[in-house]
Amino acid sequence: MLQGTIKMVKDGYGFLATESGDVFFHANNLDESVDYDSLEEGMVLEFEMGEGRNGKEQAVNVMVAEDQGEQA
């Protein structure tokens, strides 16, 4: 899985900072174990790249990384 740090989270979506650039994520693509309201800027998330409803690539299967000290 890929890792990224929450750069911004707002109104059901957000952006992750990764080594290869910013990645969009939507609350609908969070793993069922993740509570959207608990997400904060700076948290490390793990994800896979997939296609969103609009056909663009975005983060899917998004979950909180176990090791919050390791940032992308």
N, C-alpha and C positions, 0 to 999 in steps of 0.2 A: 504494500500500500504506500501511497504518497503521503507526505506530511506538509502542513502549512500552518501558519500562525494567523489567527483572526486579526485582520487589519481593520475591519469595520463590520458591524452587525446592526441591522435596522429593519423594521417593518417586514419581517419574514424572510429576509435574505441577507447576504453578506459577501465579503471578499476575503480570501485567504492569500497571504503573502507567501510565495514559494520561491525556490531558487531560480525557477524558470519564468517567473512573473506572477501577476495576480490571477487568481482563479475565483470565479463566481460560484456561490452555493445558494440553494433555496431551502427553506425549512422543510419542504416536502421530501427532500433528499437526505434528511437526517435519519440515521439508524434509530430504530424504535427505543433504544436505550438512552437516547439523548433528549434532554429537556431543552427546547429552544430558549426558554426564558433564563436558563442558567448560563448561556454562552456569554462570554465577555471578551473584549479586545485583549490580545496577547495570549489567549489560550491556544494550545497546540491541538490540531485536529488531524485525524488520518482519513484518507478518502481515496476513491478511485475516480478516474476520468470517465465520463459518459456523456450521452447526448440528452439535452433538455428537451422540453416540449417544443421549443422554438427551433430545434435542430442544431443549436450551438453547443459546443463542448462546455461542460461544467462539472463541478465536483458532485459525485453521487456516493451513496453508502458512507456518508460522513459520520464519523464517531470521534469521541474525545480520546486523544492519545493517552496511554497509561503514564508515560514519562513526560510530565509537563516541563521538565528542565531542558529537554532537547528540542530546540527550535530550528525551523528551516531557514 
